[in-house]
């Protein structure tokens, strides 16, 4: 009998409504105005239908700013926030997920189910399990989890652990179609949310540690039919193939795409990040070459998958510095002029600002507290200025001694998404501050199986003993406007609100609210398990609610060897809070 091991994760988008507005504008001038309105809506929650009342997209908008305009709960009264309901999700896997809310119904995915919940009372309306092969979890690098779901016109879209994409009725959970995306027996899995843009449902893929070839793929959301595939390693005859230096490993070269992209409807571009190269060892992988398009952002056309421009953050990366982290869209003021930007708090420790119209590098400043693999970013070439240590890692397939690298393989920030406040033009970041010890080794490929070509021998601790921080960071300078050191890093996403609040959670199970102005802790509530999910806030009948999932079984907890992190009970559940009345 197959095991009920399901993984669901998805992102949503209001692309259909956005596109219909543009199509209705017959005159050029009106069309331009419509585009401008669409772009504004994309920065807001979902398709701009509720001013934050509903949560219709992964990231609280197609720009993934994770910022809400709601103000009923604010820094003056957040101390009065109390739990309204708590619902068990009946699982022990990691709950790194973000719920959606529409018209009073909340939709949540876990590793083995999709559930619809009355958002005000917490009563479960329906729950659908997903049967997967018994060995579906065997090809997972970093934990069985689901990070979200997509929703449009009464249909839910979600991936599964055995690399399928599913459409389900939001009314009763009935499966409408199921399409195979990849062969999980070859190391592929799906732990990332799909993205709906117009008439295309886009999905990424996981499996970089198993030497798979990354891709982004478009599907017809009505039928599940494949429309196009954009591979993320360059093949013979394609631009970038020369960066593989004659190696055939582009066929299994990684650059997986397990965090969903963002979308600018005015430019009609999707911005999607790619992961580490496979294996990690640069000489084994590509004879020391840059290996495009690992550790990059791709700006692509949603209707065809065409690459319009790209930027590679960590060419020839030897340290597993994935660049799948959210590509947040922000309109910044640079030298007194408005700039349409992509901002990215990269795992490699630099905060990047790119012109999202053409990929031009505007700024790249260090935000990591300690960093020794590069001395900066060359603004003329856009390339990191490698230290001698990094040059050794790129040149030597086999090393005799380990070296100490900062930030660690977890990065200065891992997958946990930032929030961006468009008014303050500040990013709120759950970051990390510790290093690791590693050396390159010569290793024969073992496929499909984890194959890195390196040996990690331990962690390097910060002098002050604080492995993490939560900070307000200026994307243009990398400077911490305020900073709260953390003994144990947060593994949760960040939510900011117009009520001057920052919501997040910690691995001890505490839901937290900070003052957006200075980082002062204003409120906390202890849940039953660690928090690694993405908080949301929403409104129903004039009342504002805050929701976050609890249930931590993270890769950091498993391999981080954090002496400050006690054994925290597992167990997934949803918590919803409101002001005491």
TIDREN-833508 format. One record per residue (C-alpha): residue number from 0; x, y, z. Coordinates in pm, 1 decimal, always signed. Layout:
PT   resi         c1         c2         c3
PT    NUM          X          Y          Z
...
// end
This chain:
PT   resi         c1         c2         c3
PT      0       +0.0       +0.0       +0.0
PT      1     +134.1     +343.6      -78.8
PT      2     +213.9     +569.5     +210.9
PT      3      +15.4     +890.5     +267.7
PT      4     +324.0    +1114.4     +237.3
PT      5     +208.8    +1417.6      +56.3
PT      6     +381.9    +1736.6      -17.7
PT      7     +206.4    +2039.7     -122.5
PT      8     +333.9    +2371.8     -191.0
PT      9     +227.1    +2640.5     -412.9
PT     10     +214.0    +2999.1     -488.5
PT     11      -78.1    +3178.0     -630.0
PT     12     -129.8    +3470.0     -851.9
PT     13     -403.9    +3698.4     -974.1
PT     14     -269.5    +3693.6    -1326.5
PT     15     -601.0    +3621.2    -1496.7
PT     16     -766.9    +3934.7    -1367.7
PT     17     -455.7    +4137.6    -1433.3
PT     18     -434.3    +4022.6    -1792.3
PT     19     -803.5    +4079.1    -1859.1
PT     20     -766.4    +4441.8    -1758.2
PT     21     -486.9    +4488.8    -2010.0
PT     22     -678.7    +4310.1    -2283.6
PT     23     -976.2    +4535.3    -2236.6
PT     24     -775.6    +4850.5    -2299.3
PT     25     -814.6    +4911.6    -2668.8
PT     26     -640.1    +5245.8    -2698.7
PT     27     -260.9    +5257.5    -2642.0
PT     28     -283.4    +5527.6    -2377.3
PT     29     -546.6    +5333.9    -2184.7
PT     30     -341.0    +5017.3    -2221.1
PT     31      -41.5    +5189.0    -2063.5
PT     32     -257.4    +5312.5    -1777.2
PT     33     -395.2    +4962.6    -1728.4
PT     34      -42.8    +4822.1    -1718.8
PT     35      +52.3    +5073.7    -1452.8
PT     36     -249.5    +4972.9    -1244.9
PT     37     -161.2    +4606.4    -1287.1
PT     38     +193.3    +4672.3    -1174.0
PT     39      +64.5    +4855.5     -866.6
PT     40     -172.6    +4569.3     -789.7
PT     41     +107.4    +4317.2     -825.0
PT     42     +293.7    +4487.5     -543.4
PT     43      -16.3    +4454.1     -325.2
PT     44     -179.9    +4145.5     -188.4
PT     45     -290.1    +3908.0     -461.6
PT     46     -451.1    +4090.1     -751.6
PT     47     -535.4    +4399.3     -550.7
PT     48     -887.7    +4282.3     -471.0
PT     49     -895.8    +4338.7      -99.9
PT     50     -627.2    +4573.1      +25.4
PT     51     -490.1    +4292.0     +238.1
PT     52     -828.4    +4152.6     +351.0
PT     53     -756.8    +3817.9     +180.8
PT     54     -423.5    +3644.8     +127.4
PT     55     -436.0    +3515.9     -227.6
PT     56      -71.4    +3461.6     -314.5
PT     57     +247.3    +3311.4     -183.1
PT     58     +444.6    +3611.5      -59.3
PT     59     +135.4    +3834.7      -14.2
PT     60     +151.7    +3957.3     -372.8
PT     61     +319.6    +3878.5     -702.6
PT     62     +615.2    +4092.6     -589.0
PT     63     +652.5    +3878.8     -271.7
PT     64     +708.0    +4180.1      -47.0
PT     65     +527.2    +4009.0     +243.5
PT     66     +400.5    +4346.4     +359.8
PT     67      +39.1    +4405.8     +464.0
PT     68     -143.5    +4741.9     +464.3
PT     69     -359.5    +4636.9     +761.6
PT     70     -330.7    +4853.9    +1073.2
PT     71     -596.1    +4738.6    +1322.3
PT     72     -329.3    +4537.7    +1500.7
PT     73      -41.9    +4778.7    +1562.8
PT     74     +254.6    +4841.1    +1787.1
PT     75      +35.0    +5012.9    +2048.0
PT     76     -211.6    +4726.3    +2096.6
PT     77      -27.6    +4411.3    +1983.1
PT     78      +25.8    +4326.2    +2350.5
PT     79     -345.7    +4239.0    +2353.1
PT     80     -312.7    +3975.3    +2078.5
PT     81     -455.3    +3641.1    +2192.7
PT     82     -517.1    +3304.2    +2025.9
PT     83     -857.7    +3265.9    +1861.2
PT     84     -816.0    +2904.7    +1751.9
PT     85     -562.3    +2628.3    +1701.0
PT     86     -608.6    +2331.8    +1469.7
PT     87     -392.6    +2020.8    +1464.2
PT     88     -271.6    +1919.0    +1117.9
PT     89     -204.3    +1563.9    +1235.8
PT     90     +153.0    +1534.9    +1109.2
PT     91     +507.2    +1540.2    +1244.7
PT     92     +689.9    +1685.0     +943.3
PT     93     +824.8    +2036.1     +901.5
PT     94     +560.7    +2308.9     +867.0
PT     95     +755.6    +2559.7     +655.3
PT     96     +435.0    +2666.5     +485.1
PT     97     +217.9    +2969.7     +415.5
PT     98     -163.5    +2945.9     +427.0
PT     99     -396.0    +3130.8     +190.9
PT    100     -726.3    +3296.1     +282.9
PT    101    -1019.1    +3374.5      +51.9
PT    102    -1373.0    +3472.2     +148.9
PT    103    -1343.0    +3337.4     +501.1
PT    104    -1183.7    +3004.2     +406.8
PT    105     -821.3    +2921.6     +483.3
PT    106     -626.0    +2670.3     +274.8
PT    107     -320.5    +2496.7     +418.3
PT    108      -87.3    +2229.4     +285.0
PT    109     +122.2    +1985.3     +482.8
PT    110     +359.9    +1712.0     +370.4
PT    111      +67.1    +1469.8     +346.1
PT    112     -256.0    +1664.5     +297.6
PT    113     -442.2    +1971.3     +180.7
PT    114     -699.5    +2118.5     +417.3
PT    115     -972.6    +2383.0     +400.3
PT    116    -1055.3    +2556.0     +728.8
PT    117    -1318.4    +2804.3     +840.5
PT    118    -1078.7    +3095.6     +891.8
PT    119    -1278.5    +3255.4    +1174.1
PT    120    -1365.7    +2947.1    +1381.8
PT    121    -1086.6    +2703.3    +1294.0
PT    122    -1333.5    +2430.1    +1198.9
PT    123    -1195.9    +2196.7     +932.6
PT    124    -1422.2    +2196.2     +625.4
PT    125    -1244.6    +1920.9     +428.5
PT    126     -909.7    +1745.1     +409.9
PT    127     -764.2    +1550.9     +117.2
PT    128     -470.6    +1314.7     +156.0
PT    129     -223.3    +1242.2     -123.9
PT    130     -106.2     +883.6     -164.8
PT    131     +258.0     +861.0     -268.1
PT    132     +496.0     +572.8     -338.1
PT    133     +650.6     +419.1      -29.5
PT    134     +997.4     +542.3     -127.7
PT    135     +898.3     +895.4     -233.3
PT    136    +1073.0    +1048.4      +68.3
PT    137    +1404.1     +875.5       -2.5
PT    138    +1517.8    +1137.3     -254.5
PT    139    +1484.3    +1438.5      -26.6
PT    140    +1788.3    +1640.6      +75.8
PT    141    +1664.8    +1870.0     +344.5
PT    142    +1338.6    +1763.3     +500.1
PT    143     +989.0    +1662.8     +395.7
PT    144     +783.6    +1980.2     +382.8
PT    145     +536.7    +2191.9     +188.0
PT    146     +572.9    +2566.6     +150.5
PT    147     +239.5    +2683.7      +13.6
PT    148      -28.8    +2651.3     -253.0
PT    149     -184.1    +2839.0     -543.4
PT    150     -548.0    +2936.2     -582.2
PT    151     -761.0    +3079.9     -859.7
PT    152    -1123.9    +3053.1     -970.7
PT    153    -1207.0    +2783.1     -717.6
PT    154     -907.0    +2563.2     -803.2
PT    155     -607.0    +2480.6     -583.0
PT    156     -272.4    +2391.8     -741.4
PT    157       -6.1    +2196.3     -555.0
PT    158     +299.5    +1980.0     -617.2
PT    159     +371.0    +1639.9     -465.5
PT    160     +681.8    +1481.7     -321.1
PT    161     +708.0    +1240.2     -614.5
PT    162     +734.5    +1534.3     -857.2
PT    163     +376.1    +1567.7     -978.5
PT    164     +157.7    +1875.1    -1011.4
PT    165     -207.2    +1856.1     -906.6
PT    166     -521.8    +2062.9     -947.1
PT    167     -793.2    +2028.1     -683.0
PT    168    -1136.9    +2174.8     -625.5
PT    169    -1128.4    +2437.8     -353.2
PT    170    -1487.8    +2350.3     -269.3
PT    171    -1441.0    +1987.2     -168.8
PT    172    -1078.5    +1888.5     -234.1
PT    173    -1159.1    +1665.8     -532.3
PT    174     -860.1    +1605.2     -762.7
PT    175     -922.9    +1755.7    -1108.6
PT    176     -598.9    +1655.1    -1278.0
PT    177     -251.1    +1526.9    -1192.7
PT    178      +53.7    +1567.6    -1421.5
PT    179     +398.1    +1410.8    -1389.8
PT    180     +671.5    +1675.1    -1383.6
PT    181     +980.3    +1453.3    -1335.5
PT    182    +1093.1    +1105.8    -1224.6
PT    183    +1145.4    +1103.6     -850.0
PT    184    +1354.4     +786.1     -880.9
PT    185    +1616.5     +997.5    -1060.0
PT    186    +1652.0    +1229.3     -759.8
PT    187    +1381.8    +1484.5     -841.1
PT    188    +1122.8    +1606.1     -593.4
PT    189     +892.2    +1904.8     -559.1
PT    190     +897.1    +2114.2     -245.7
PT    191     +834.0    +2452.6     -406.2
PT    192     +523.5    +2651.8     -483.3
PT    193     +395.5    +2694.9     -839.0
PT    194     +325.0    +3040.6     -976.6
PT    195      +14.3    +3136.5    -1174.4
PT    196      +71.2    +3402.2    -1439.4
PT    197     -211.9    +3456.8    -1688.1
PT    198     -281.8    +3129.6    -1866.3
PT    199      +37.5    +2962.1    -1747.0
PT    200      +98.1    +2763.9    -1428.9
PT    201     +473.8    +2765.1    -1363.3
PT    202     +662.2    +2526.9    -1137.8
PT    203    +1019.2    +2469.2    -1032.5
PT    204    +1191.8    +2151.8     -916.1
PT    205    +1406.5    +2024.3     -628.8
PT    206    +1693.6    +1775.8     -624.5
PT    207    +2020.5    +1967.0     -667.8
PT    208    +2208.0    +1754.1     -415.1
PT    209    +2114.0    +1445.6     -618.9
PT    210    +2279.0    +1581.3     -936.6
PT    211    +1961.1    +1649.2    -1127.9
PT    212    +1925.0    +1910.4    -1401.8
PT    213    +1716.9    +2206.4    -1288.6
PT    214    +1430.6    +2353.4    -1486.1
PT    215    +1123.6    +2574.4    -1479.2
PT    216     +818.2    +2443.1    -1659.2
PT    217     +491.2    +2596.9    -1775.5
PT    218     +156.1    +2413.6    -1773.7
PT    219     -197.7    +2482.6    -1883.3
PT    220     -380.0    +2536.4    -1551.2
PT    221     -707.5    +2403.7    -1695.2
PT    222     -576.4    +2072.5    -1826.5
PT    223     -233.0    +2011.0    -1675.6
PT    224      -80.3    +1991.9    -2024.6
PT    225     +287.4    +2087.4    -2050.8
PT    226     +342.6    +2410.0    -2246.5
PT    227     +718.8    +2466.5    -2230.0
PT    228    +1036.9    +2381.4    -2037.2
PT    229    +1325.9    +2611.0    -1954.7
PT    230    +1630.5    +2416.7    -1837.4
PT    231    +1857.1    +2609.3    -1602.1
PT    232    +2190.3    +2463.6    -1711.5
PT    233    +2311.1    +2568.7    -2057.4
PT    234    +2338.5    +2289.9    -2316.6
PT    235    +2545.1    +2277.4    -2639.9
PT    236    +2443.5    +2553.2    -2878.6
PT    237    +2292.3    +2770.3    -2603.4
PT    238    +2444.2    +3090.1    -2461.0
PT    239    +2642.9    +3001.1    -2149.7
PT    240    +2742.1    +2649.3    -2254.6
PT    241    +3105.1    +2763.0    -2281.9
PT    242    +3105.0    +2824.0    -1903.3
PT    243    +3099.4    +2447.4    -1848.7
PT    244    +3455.5    +2429.0    -1985.2
PT    245    +3398.8    +2119.7    -2197.9
PT    246    +3234.4    +1919.3    -1919.7
PT    247    +2925.3    +1707.3    -1986.5
PT    248    +2801.3    +1766.3    -1634.3
PT    249    +2552.7    +2028.0    -1751.2
PT    250    +2329.2    +1723.1    -1796.8
PT    251    +2316.3    +1677.7    -1418.6
PT    252    +2447.8    +2017.8    -1310.6
PT    253    +2191.1    +2130.1    -1054.3
PT    254    +2059.7    +2489.8    -1061.0
PT    255    +1727.8    +2366.9     -924.2
PT    256    +1437.2    +2605.0     -876.7
PT    257    +1260.6    +2518.4     -553.2
PT    258    +1143.0    +2867.3     -447.0
PT    259     +876.2    +3032.9     -667.2
PT    260     +950.3    +3336.2     -878.4
PT    261     +798.2    +3684.1     -877.2
PT    262     +616.4    +3860.4    -1159.7
PT    263     +599.9    +4213.5    -1299.6
PT    264     +288.3    +4240.1    -1522.4
PT    265     +395.0    +4574.9    -1669.1
PT    266     +719.6    +4423.0    -1802.8
PT    267     +563.3    +4077.5    -1843.6
PT    268     +867.3    +3919.1    -1681.3
PT    269     +900.7    +3646.1    -1420.1
PT    270    +1209.6    +3653.1    -1197.1
PT    271    +1315.3    +3308.8    -1080.1
PT    272    +1622.7    +3214.9     -876.4
PT    273    +1835.1    +2903.7     -928.4
PT    274    +2019.1    +2685.1     -682.0
PT    275    +2366.9    +2544.5     -632.5
PT    276    +2564.6    +2357.7     -894.3
PT    277    +2594.3    +1980.1     -880.1
PT    278    +2821.1    +1854.8     -748.3
PT    279    +2946.3    +2137.3     -524.9
PT    280    +3310.1    +2072.8     -623.2
PT    281    +3374.9    +2323.0     -909.6
PT    282    +3650.1    +2117.3    -1074.2
PT    283    +3447.7    +1797.8    -1075.0
PT    284    +3140.5    +1987.1    -1195.9
PT    285    +3271.9    +2210.8    -1476.5
PT    286    +3653.0    +2210.9    -1468.4
PT    287    +3634.8    +2526.2    -1257.1
PT    288    +3397.2    +2713.9    -1491.2
PT    289    +3114.5    +2950.4    -1399.6
PT    290    +2858.0    +2681.7    -1493.3
PT    291    +2565.5    +2896.3    -1605.1
PT    292    +2294.2    +2924.9    -1484.6
PT    293    +2370.7    +2803.2    -1133.5
PT    294    +2322.1    +3055.4     -848.2
PT    295    +2150.2    +3305.1    -1078.1
PT    296    +1829.0    +3496.3    -1135.3
PT    297    +1657.4    +3443.1    -1470.3
PT    298    +1414.9    +3699.3    -1612.4
PT    299    +1185.9    +3495.8    -1837.1
PT    300     +872.9    +3534.1    -2045.6
PT    301     +587.5    +3343.0    -1880.0
PT    302     +427.2    +3240.7    -2209.8
PT    303     +739.2    +3078.9    -2356.9
PT    304    +1012.3    +3040.9    -2093.5
PT    305    +1245.1    +3259.6    -2301.9
PT    306    +1534.9    +3405.8    -2102.1
PT    307    +1534.0    +3784.1    -2147.9
PT    308    +1828.3    +3848.5    -1914.9
PT    309    +2018.0    +3678.1    -1634.8
PT    310    +2252.6    +3768.6    -1352.9
PT    311    +2481.1    +3518.3    -1181.0
PT    312    +2539.8    +3595.8     -813.9
PT    313    +2806.3    +3333.1     -737.5
PT    314    +2986.2    +3218.0    -1056.1
PT    315    +3138.3    +2871.0    -1017.0
PT    316    +3002.1    +2852.7     -661.5
PT    317    +3189.5    +2602.1     -440.1
PT    318    +2996.3    +2664.0     -116.0
PT    319    +2631.2    +2568.7     -187.0
PT    320    +2528.4    +2935.2     -188.1
PT    321    +2189.2    +2878.2     -352.8
PT    322    +2030.8    +3181.5     -514.3
PT    323    +1676.4    +3049.0     -503.1
PT    324    +1594.5    +3302.3     -230.9
PT    325    +1292.9    +3520.6     -311.1
PT    326    +1349.0    +3781.5     -583.9
PT    327    +1149.8    +4064.5     -427.4
PT    328    +1022.6    +4337.0     -660.8
PT    329    +1052.1    +4688.8     -522.0
PT    330    +1029.8    +5041.4     -659.9
PT    331    +1326.7    +5224.2     -508.4
PT    332    +1461.2    +5576.3     -523.2
PT    333    +1824.1    +5570.5     -635.8
PT    334    +2016.5    +5898.2     -670.1
PT    335    +1685.2    +6080.2     -663.0
PT    336    +1536.5    +5875.5     -946.9
PT    337    +1273.7    +5598.2     -936.3
PT    338    +1409.3    +5252.1    -1021.9
PT    339    +1217.3    +4931.7    -1086.6
PT    340    +1431.8    +4691.3     -888.4
PT    341    +1476.8    +4329.9     -788.4
PT    342    +1619.2    +4304.2     -437.1
PT    343    +1776.5    +3984.8     -304.4
PT    344    +1933.3    +3907.6      +32.8
PT    345    +2157.8    +3641.1     -109.6
PT    346    +2277.1    +3335.9      +74.1
PT    347    +2634.9    +3439.2      -13.1
PT    348    +2613.2    +3735.0     +227.9
PT    349    +2564.7    +4024.0      -16.2
PT    350    +2245.5    +4226.7      -60.8
PT    351    +2182.6    +4282.1     -432.3
PT    352    +1976.9    +4547.7     -606.9
PT    353    +1923.8    +4491.8     -980.9
PT    354    +1736.2    +4694.3    -1241.2
PT    355    +1455.3    +4453.6    -1318.6
PT    356    +1405.6    +4592.3    -1668.8
PT    357    +1750.6    +4479.5    -1789.2
PT    358    +1940.4    +4300.8    -1509.0
PT    359    +2193.3    +4580.6    -1457.3
PT    360    +2363.3    +4569.7    -1118.1
PT    361    +2280.3    +4879.5     -913.5
PT    362    +2421.4    +4780.4     -573.7
PT    363    +2575.5    +4479.7     -398.9
PT    364    +2677.1    +4538.5      -38.0
PT    365    +2766.8    +4297.5     +240.1
PT    366    +2490.2    +4241.2     +493.4
PT    367    +2643.6    +3929.8     +650.5
PT    368    +2813.7    +4002.8     +981.9
PT    369    +3118.7    +3799.8     +880.3
PT    370    +3223.5    +3697.0     +530.4
PT    371    +3558.1    +3567.2     +406.5
PT    372    +3500.0    +3407.2      +66.6
PT    373    +3503.7    +3741.0     -123.3
PT    374    +3620.2    +4095.8      -53.6
PT    375    +3332.7    +4258.8     -241.0
PT    376    +3150.8    +4273.3     -575.0
PT    377    +3314.9    +4434.6     -876.4
PT    378    +3055.8    +4688.3     -995.3
PT    379    +3196.9    +4693.3    -1349.3
PT    380    +3177.5    +4319.2    -1410.0
PT    381    +2916.0    +4224.8    -1149.6
PT    382    +3143.0    +3941.0    -1035.9
PT    383    +3255.6    +3867.5     -681.0
PT    384    +3613.5    +3957.3     -594.8
PT    385    +3727.8    +3613.6     -481.3
PT    386    +3966.5    +3568.6     -190.3
PT    387    +4265.6    +3335.3     -219.7
PT    388    +4064.0    +3071.5      -35.7
PT    389    +3785.1    +3078.3     -294.1
PT    390    +4037.9    +3063.5     -576.3
PT    391    +4180.2    +2747.4     -418.6
PT    392    +3835.6    +2589.0     -390.9
PT    393    +3768.4    +2661.8     -758.4
PT    394    +4109.1    +2536.9     -878.0
PT    395    +4174.3    +2226.4     -667.7
PT    396    +3958.4    +1919.4     -714.7
PT    397    +4117.5    +1760.4     -409.5
PT    398    +4241.7    +1948.3     -101.9
PT    399    +4460.8    +1821.2     +177.0
PT    400    +4328.5    +2039.9     +453.8
PT    401    +3990.7    +2183.1     +543.7
PT    402    +3930.0    +2557.5     +539.0
PT    403    +3696.8    +2774.7     +747.0
PT    404    +3434.3    +2953.1     +536.9
PT    405    +3196.7    +3236.4     +634.5
PT    406    +2901.9    +3238.7     +602.3
PT    407    +2830.8    +2869.4     +648.6
PT    408    +2667.6    +2636.0     +400.8
PT    409    +2335.9    +2758.8     +546.5
PT    410    +2427.6    +3106.1     +420.8
PT    411    +2384.5    +3450.2     +571.3
PT    412    +2016.5    +3379.0     +508.4
PT    413    +1863.7    +3052.1     +399.8
PT    414    +1524.8    +2996.0     +231.1
PT    415    +1327.0    +3187.3     +496.7
PT    416    +1179.7    +3485.9     +307.6
PT    417    +1235.5    +3850.2     +390.2
PT    418     +974.9    +4123.0     +411.0
PT    419    +1006.1    +4458.5     +235.4
PT    420     +831.6    +4774.1     +356.8
PT    421     +776.8    +4995.8      +49.7
PT    422     +723.2    +5307.8     +261.1
PT    423    +1039.4    +5273.3     +469.4
PT    424    +1227.1    +5106.3     +181.6
PT    425    +1373.5    +4862.9     +431.5
PT    426    +1402.4    +4485.2     +425.0
PT    427    +1339.3    +4279.5     +739.3
PT    428    +1562.2    +3975.6     +747.6
PT    429    +1604.6    +3662.7     +959.4
PT    430    +1976.5    +3604.1     +910.6
PT    431    +2256.4    +3378.3    +1031.1
PT    432    +2610.5    +3432.9    +1153.4
PT    433    +2828.9    +3124.2    +1173.8
PT    434    +3076.1    +2948.0     +948.4
PT    435    +3170.0    +2595.0     +846.0
PT    436    +3475.3    +2383.7     +774.4
PT    437    +3508.5    +2206.0     +441.5
PT    438    +3748.2    +2071.6     +180.7
PT    439    +3714.8    +1943.5     -174.3
PT    440    +3754.7    +1569.0     -227.9
PT    441    +3773.5    +1355.9     -540.2
PT    442    +3462.6    +1140.8     -545.4
PT    443    +3313.1     +904.0     -799.3
PT    444    +2956.7     +990.0     -902.8
PT    445    +2684.0     +785.3     -737.4
PT    446    +2363.5     +856.0     -922.5
PT    447    +2090.3     +885.9     -828.1
PT    448    +2220.9     +959.9     -479.8
PT    449    +2357.0    +1259.4     -295.0
PT    450    +2694.6    +1344.1     -448.8
PT    451    +2875.6    +1663.9     -347.8
PT    452    +3249.1    +1615.4     -402.4
PT    453    +3325.6    +1782.5      -70.5
PT    454    +3370.4    +1688.0     +293.7
PT    455    +3217.1    +1905.2     +565.6
PT    456    +3397.7    +1856.0     +895.1
PT    457    +3224.1    +2096.8    +1132.2
PT    458    +3090.8    +2441.5    +1217.7
PT    459    +3266.8    +2764.3    +1314.9
PT    460    +3106.1    +2960.9    +1596.2
PT    461    +3072.7    +3341.8    +1621.2
PT    462    +3269.8    +3515.8    +1893.5
PT    463    +2958.8    +3647.2    +2070.9
PT    464    +2782.7    +3309.4    +2060.0
PT    465    +2487.5    +3446.7    +1859.9
PT    466    +2431.8    +3233.0    +1551.3
PT    467    +2149.8    +3448.2    +1417.6
PT    468    +1988.1    +3789.3    +1399.9
PT    469    +1673.2    +3966.5    +1290.9
PT    470    +1745.1    +4302.7    +1135.1
PT    471    +1605.6    +4593.7     +937.9
PT    472    +1842.1    +4633.5     +643.7
PT    473    +1882.2    +4904.0     +382.2
PT    474    +1903.6    +4710.5      +51.6
PT    475    +2119.4    +4980.4     -109.0
PT    476    +2387.2    +4983.4     +162.4
PT    477    +2354.7    +4649.0     +340.6
PT    478    +2361.4    +4839.9     +669.7
PT    479    +2157.5    +4715.0     +964.4
PT    480    +1931.7    +5001.7    +1067.9
PT    481    +1850.7    +4798.7    +1376.0
PT    482    +1963.6    +4452.4    +1472.9
PT    483    +1855.9    +4198.2    +1734.9
PT    484    +2116.4    +3923.7    +1795.0
PT    485    +1978.2    +3571.3    +1835.0
PT    486    +2136.4    +3277.7    +2012.3
PT    487    +1936.6    +3043.4    +1788.1
PT    488    +1866.4    +3158.7    +1430.7
PT    489    +1506.9    +3198.5    +1321.8
PT    490    +1396.0    +2954.4    +1051.4
PT    491    +1069.8    +3138.9     +982.9
PT    492     +965.8    +3393.4     +722.2
PT    493     +906.3    +3759.3     +808.3
PT    494     +584.0    +3960.5     +776.5
PT    495     +574.2    +4340.6     +806.3
PT    496     +260.2    +4551.8     +839.8
PT    497     +154.8    +4914.6     +810.3
PT    498      +79.8    +4887.5    +1181.9
PT    499     +456.1    +4918.2    +1244.3
PT    500     +491.9    +4549.9    +1327.5
PT    501     +722.8    +4266.5    +1228.4
PT    502     +585.9    +3914.0    +1280.7
PT    503     +796.8    +3598.1    +1279.2
PT    504     +859.7    +3289.2    +1493.9
PT    505    +1147.8    +3096.0    +1645.4
PT    506    +1255.2    +2732.6    +1668.6
PT    507    +1157.5    +2720.9    +2037.2
PT    508     +795.3    +2762.9    +1927.5
PT    509     +740.5    +3129.3    +2011.4
PT    510     +531.3    +3348.3    +1781.8
PT    511     +688.0    +3695.3    +1794.6
PT    512     +605.0    +4057.1    +1712.7
PT    513     +872.3    +4328.9    +1694.9
PT    514     +848.1    +4705.8    +1658.9
PT    515     +935.0    +4786.3    +1297.1
PT    516    +1096.5    +5111.8    +1407.5
PT    517    +1360.3    +4980.2    +1645.2
PT    518    +1332.6    +4600.4    +1677.0
PT    519    +1192.4    +4603.2    +2029.1
PT    520    +1010.5    +4280.5    +2115.1
PT    521     +646.7    +4373.3    +2180.2
PT    522     +466.3    +4036.6    +2202.0
PT    523     +527.4    +3664.1    +2214.1
PT    524     +318.7    +3350.3    +2247.9
PT    525     +441.8    +2995.6    +2306.3
PT    526     +308.8    +2731.5    +2068.7
PT    527     +356.8    +2356.7    +2098.8
PT    528     +640.4    +2314.3    +1848.4
PT    529     +906.7    +2514.2    +1668.2
PT    530     +795.7    +2774.2    +1413.6
PT    531     +943.0    +2758.8    +1063.6
PT    532     +646.3    +2878.6     +861.8
PT    533     +551.1    +3209.1     +701.9
PT    534     +312.0    +3431.9     +899.4
PT    535      +19.2    +3605.9     +730.4
PT    536     -235.6    +3864.4     +836.4
PT    537     -585.5    +3906.8     +697.5
PT    538     -921.5    +4064.9     +770.7
PT    539    -1277.6    +3934.8     +795.3
PT    540    -1586.3    +4145.5     +871.2
PT    541    -1375.1    +4433.2     +996.5
PT    542    -1151.3    +4224.9    +1224.5
PT    543     -780.9    +4167.6    +1164.3
PT    544     -626.6    +3826.1    +1228.7
PT    545     -268.4    +3693.6    +1232.6
PT    546     -199.7    +3331.7    +1138.3
PT    547     +113.1    +3119.7    +1147.4
PT    548     +188.7    +2749.7    +1142.8
PT    549     +380.1    +2566.8    +1413.3
PT    550     +571.5    +2242.6    +1371.3
PT    551     +948.2    +2230.3    +1322.8
PT    552    +1151.8    +1936.4    +1196.6
PT    553    +1411.2    +2144.6    +1012.9
PT    554    +1742.1    +2059.6     +846.9
PT    555    +1903.3    +2313.7    +1079.8
PT    556    +1773.5    +2127.6    +1382.8
PT    557    +1890.2    +1797.7    +1235.2
PT    558    +2246.5    +1885.6    +1131.5
PT    559    +2321.0    +2231.5    +1273.3
PT    560    +2457.2    +2089.7    +1601.7
PT    561    +2332.3    +2398.9    +1785.3
PT    562    +2407.6    +2352.9    +2155.1
PT    563    +2146.9    +2615.8    +2243.2
PT    564    +1860.5    +2439.5    +2065.1
PT    565    +1684.0    +2191.1    +2291.5
PT    566    +1480.5    +1897.1    +2170.5
PT    567    +1155.1    +2061.6    +2064.4
PT    568     +846.2    +1842.6    +2019.8
PT    569     +724.3    +1795.3    +1663.8
PT    570     +362.2    +1828.1    +1560.6
PT    571     +206.3    +2051.3    +1297.0
PT    572      -77.6    +2290.1    +1372.2
PT    573     -224.2    +2625.6    +1268.2
PT    574     -253.6    +2914.6    +1514.6
PT    575     -472.7    +3219.9    +1453.2
PT    576     -465.3    +3532.0    +1672.9
PT    577     -672.8    +3849.3    +1711.4
PT    578     -702.0    +4136.7    +1957.3
PT    579     -869.8    +4050.1    +2287.2
PT    580    -1219.9    +4192.5    +2312.4
// end
